[in-house]
Amino acid sequence: MRRLHLEYPGAHCELDFENPLQLLIATILSAQCTDVRVNIVTKTLFQKYFSPQDYLQVPQEELEADIHSTGFYRNKARNIRGACQKILDDFHGEVPQTMEELLTLPGVARKTANVVLGNAFGKSCGVVVDTHIKRVSFRLGMTRETDPVKVEQDLMKLIPREEWTYAGHAIIWHGRRVCYARKPNCGGCVLEDICPKCGVL
């Protein structure tokens, strides 16, 4: 963690958002999609939809068209609308601020909940596990698991709680900038001398 802080002092969530609802929507859209593409889509999307009600007042097909380029747009549109309906029905129109409540929203698993809690509310309830974190933590020998929930459990045991949110950002940045999936830049890695280079994930 000390080395990552020195290498990536400004590591942060690369999804653009101004409030918890925007971050929730952006994170749902980020599944199987790059943050760059999501930010292109949400730049227009967030000028059209401001509240949970807005996402429910248009036909499903219109929302699908608005988010089409993020992929899996039918499921994502359905989940966004379902989450917005539950936010209105159960949480007085506000994005909930606990892990347990967030997990009741359609399309929200621990990864999305951790992103929202850590970045919108400043709450460290877990460690985000995406493809980059899964790959890098496996190579570093921090986990031998492949299931994201089990990977997260291993990381939570190794990383101090106050570092959970930052660790997610820093490891993602490292995976995107150095520890590539196909040809990792080991020569340019600040962790190279302590990396066992486990497995091939």
C-alpha positions in Angstrom: 0.0 0.0 0.0 2.9 2.4 0.7 4.3 1.8 -2.8 0.9 2.3 -4.4 0.3 5.6 -2.5 3.6 6.9 -3.9 2.9 5.7 -7.4 -0.8 6.7 -7.5 -1.3 9.5 -5.0 -4.3 10.7 -6.9 -6.0 7.4 -7.5 -9.8 7.9 -7.6 -13.0 6.7 -9.2 -12.8 7.4 -12.9 -16.5 7.4 -13.4 -17.9 11.0 -13.7 -20.7 11.8 -11.2 -22.1 14.7 -9.1 -24.4 12.8 -6.7 -25.1 9.3 -5.4 -27.8 8.5 -8.0 -25.5 9.4 -10.8 -22.7 7.2 -9.4 -25.2 4.3 -8.9 -26.4 4.6 -12.6 -22.8 5.0 -13.9 -21.7 1.9 -12.0 -24.5 -0.2 -13.2 -23.6 0.9 -16.8 -19.9 0.1 -16.2 -20.5 -3.7 -16.1 -18.7 -5.2 -19.1 -18.0 -1.7 -20.3 -15.1 0.8 -20.0 -15.3 3.8 -17.8 -14.4 5.9 -20.8 -17.4 4.7 -22.7 -19.7 5.1 -19.7 -18.5 8.7 -19.2 -19.3 9.5 -22.8 -22.9 8.1 -22.4 -23.6 9.7 -19.0 -22.4 13.1 -20.2 -25.7 13.2 -22.2 -27.7 10.9 -20.0 -27.3 13.0 -16.8 -28.5 16.1 -18.7 -31.8 14.2 -19.5 -32.4 12.3 -16.2 -32.1 14.0 -12.9 -34.2 11.9 -10.5 -35.4 8.4 -10.0 -38.8 9.5 -11.3 -37.1 10.6 -14.6 -35.9 7.1 -15.4 -39.4 5.7 -14.8 -41.3 8.3 -16.9 -39.8 7.3 -20.2 -40.5 4.0 -22.0 -38.1 1.2 -21.4 -37.1 1.3 -25.1 -36.1 5.0 -24.9 -33.8 4.4 -21.9 -32.3 1.4 -23.8 -31.6 3.6 -26.8 -29.9 6.2 -24.5 -27.5 3.6 -23.0 -27.2 1.3 -26.0 -23.5 1.7 -26.6 -22.6 0.4 -23.1 -23.7 -3.1 -24.0 -26.2 -5.4 -22.3 -28.5 -2.3 -22.6 -31.8 -4.2 -22.1 -30.7 -5.7 -18.7 -29.1 -2.5 -17.7 -32.2 -0.4 -18.5 -34.3 -2.9 -16.6 -32.0 -2.8 -13.6 -31.8 1.0 -13.6 -35.6 1.3 -13.7 -36.0 -1.4 -11.0 -33.5 0.3 -8.8 -35.1 3.7 -9.2 -38.6 2.2 -8.4 -37.3 0.6 -5.2 -35.5 3.8 -4.2 -38.8 5.6 -4.5 -40.8 2.9 -2.8 -38.5 2.0 0.0 -36.0 4.8 0.6 -37.9 8.0 0.2 -36.3 8.8 -3.2 -32.8 8.7 -1.9 -30.0 6.3 -2.7 -29.6 4.1 0.5 -26.3 4.4 2.5 -25.9 0.9 3.8 -24.6 -2.3 2.2 -27.6 -4.3 3.2 -30.0 -1.7 1.7 -28.1 -1.2 -1.5 -28.0 -5.0 -2.1 -31.8 -5.0 -2.3 -31.7 -2.8 -5.5 -31.9 -4.6 -8.8 -28.6 -4.8 -10.6 -26.6 -4.1 -7.5 -24.1 -6.6 -6.1 -21.2 -5.9 -3.7 -19.0 -4.3 -6.3 -21.5 -1.6 -7.2 -22.5 -1.1 -3.5 -18.8 -0.7 -2.5 -18.3 1.9 -5.3 -21.3 3.9 -4.2 -20.6 3.7 -0.5 -16.9 4.5 -0.8 -17.1 7.3 -3.3 -20.5 8.9 -2.8 -20.8 8.5 1.0 -17.2 8.0 2.1 -18.0 4.7 3.8 -15.5 1.8 3.8 -17.7 -1.3 3.9 -15.6 -3.5 1.6 -13.2 -3.6 -1.3 -14.3 -3.2 -4.8 -13.5 -6.3 -6.9 -13.5 -5.9 -10.7 -11.5 -7.7 -13.3 -8.4 -5.6 -12.7 -8.4 -6.1 -8.9 -9.2 -9.8 -9.3 -6.2 -10.2 -11.7 -3.7 -8.1 -9.9 -4.5 -9.5 -6.4 -4.2 -13.0 -7.8 -0.8 -12.3 -9.4 0.4 -10.7 -6.2 -0.6 -13.7 -4.2 -3.1 -11.8 -2.1 -5.8 -14.4 -2.9 -6.1 -17.8 -4.5 -9.8 -17.3 -5.0 -11.7 -16.6 -8.3 -15.1 -15.8 -6.9 -15.3 -12.0 -6.4 -16.9 -12.2 -2.9 -14.2 -14.6 -1.7 -11.5 -12.4 -3.3 -13.0 -9.4 -1.4 -13.0 -11.3 1.9 -9.3 -12.1 1.4 -8.4 -8.5 0.6 -10.4 -7.2 3.6 -8.2 -9.4 5.8 -5.0 -8.1 4.3 -5.7 -4.4 3.8 -6.5 -1.9 6.7 -10.1 -0.8 6.7 -9.2 2.8 6.2 -7.4 1.9 3.0 -10.2 -0.2 1.5 -11.6 2.5 -0.8 -8.2 3.8 -1.9 -6.9 0.3 -2.4 -9.7 -0.4 -4.9 -8.8 2.7 -6.9 -5.0 2.2 -6.7 -5.1 -1.5 -7.7 -7.5 -0.7 -10.6 -5.2 2.0 -11.8 -2.2 -0.4 -11.5 -4.1 -3.0 -13.5 -5.0 -0.5 -16.2 -1.6 1.2 -16.5 1.0 -1.5 -15.7 -0.3 -5.0 -14.8 -2.1 -5.6 -18.1 -4.1 -8.8 -18.6 -2.0 -10.1 -21.6 1.4 -8.5 -21.3 2.0 -7.0 -17.9 4.8 -4.4 -17.8 6.7 -6.1 -15.0 9.8 -4.0 -15.7 7.8 -0.8 -15.0 6.1 -2.2 -11.9 6.8 -0.7 -8.4 5.8 -4.1 -7.0 7.9 -6.3 -9.2 10.4 -7.3 -6.6 7.7 -8.5 -4.1 5.4 -10.0 -6.7 5.3 -13.8 -6.9 3.6 -13.5 -10.3 1.1 -16.1 -9.3 -1.1 -17.8 -11.9 -2.1 -16.4 -15.2 -5.3 -14.4 -14.4 
